Amino acid sequence: MDYARAGIWGNAFAPGLAETAMTWAWLDDLAKRGLVPAGPQLQRVARPEELVVMVLYLASPLSSFVTDGIYVVDGGQTTR
């Protein structure tokens, strides 16, 4: 909190698994797909554009009063 007075915001972004070129090998293999955790609410992995909105928000002037938080965007995976 001492840094906030100096205009430095300390926020963290904690994304869930996203469907990307790096994860396609896991997601395309049906045997491995069952091992990939999915959020109980949404039962799927995220698309990158669903995750980037939080990053854009935290980097924008709209978040000027937001500090000291961890923002989980994982489709409910951590509520298991």
N, C-alpha and C positions, 0 to 999 in steps of 0.2 A: 504494500500500500504506500510506502514511502515514495516509490517511483511515480505513482499516479499524480502526485503534486507537481512533478517535473514534466508532466505531459506524456508519460510512458505508460501505456496500458498493458497489463499482463493477462492475456486471454489465451486459452488453448482450444484447439479444434481436434476433436476425437471422432474421426469417421469410422463407419463400419466398412465392411467389404464392398468394393465397387467392381462392377463389370468393366474390365479394362483389358488391354492386350496382355498384360502380365497375368491376369487371372483367368483368361479364356481356357487355358489348358486344364485347369481344375473344373471349371464350370461346364465345359463341353464333354468331359468324361463322366458318364452317369455314375460309375462306381465311386468316383471322387466327389461328385456333386453332393452326395448324401452326407459327406463328412464336413461340408462347408456349412458353418452355422448361419442360419437366417433368423431374423427377428420373428418372434412368435406372433406379432401383430400383422406384419406384412408378408411374411413367408417368401421373401425374395431378397436378392442383393440389390444394391443401389446402382443407379446409372450415375456416371460422373457429374452430369449437370444437376442432379439432385443434391449433391454434396457441395458443389462450388458456391451455391447461394449463401451458405453460412460464412465461407471465407470472404466472399465479396462484401457481405454485411459487416463483418468484423473489420475489414479494411476500409470501410466507407465512413464518411462523416456521420451517418445515421447511428453509429455505435459510440458516439463521443461520450456517452454517459455509462458505458458498459466497461467494467474492468474486474479483474480477479475471478474470472469464470472459466469453467471447462464446459465446452459445448459439444455434447454427444449427438451425432447424427448417424444413427445406426439402425433405424427401422424397428427399434425395440429389442435389439439383440441383447443388450446388457440387462434387460429386465427378466431374463430367463431365470 
